[in-house]
Amino acid sequence: MRRSWLYWVLILIAYPWMQDMLNHREATFLAFDFGKKRIGVAVGNGLTRSAQALSIINFASTNERFARIQALIEEWQPAALIV
């Protein structure tokens, strides 16, 4: 059974090696699920230790995909990226 990428984001947020970042109440995380055709994006919160789907990137070219990722990073200013 294939688990949802959101499930793995939640698991990664809970790992002990991320405790220092999670202790910062304002910590935000962006998670990316790279597929062959699309990239799923989720945003996580250190305070609530939860995550939710943010968007799906459907651009054809690699440059367009990474430009959208850059825009999301600039908008959310995450403490960490999870791939």
Residue, then its C-alpha position, 0 to 999 in steps of 0.5 A: m500500500r502506497r502511503s500519501w506524501l502528506y503522511w510522510v511529511l507528518i512523520l518527518i516533522a515528528y523526528p527527534w533530529m528536528q526538535d531544535m527547529l520544532n521548538h521555534r514556535e514560528a517554524t514553517f516547513l515546506a515538503f515536496d513530493f516529486g513525481k514524473k508529471r507533478i510535484g506535490v507541495a505541503v506546508g507544515n507548522g512547528l507549533t501544531r506539528s501538523a501539515q496540509a497540502l498546499s499546491i500541485i505544480n504542473f508545469a511542463s518545463t524544469n525551469e518553470r517547476f523550479a521557478r514555482i518552487q523558488a516563489l513558494i520558498e520566498e513566500w513561506q520562508p520555511a525553516a527547512l525543506i523536506v523532499 
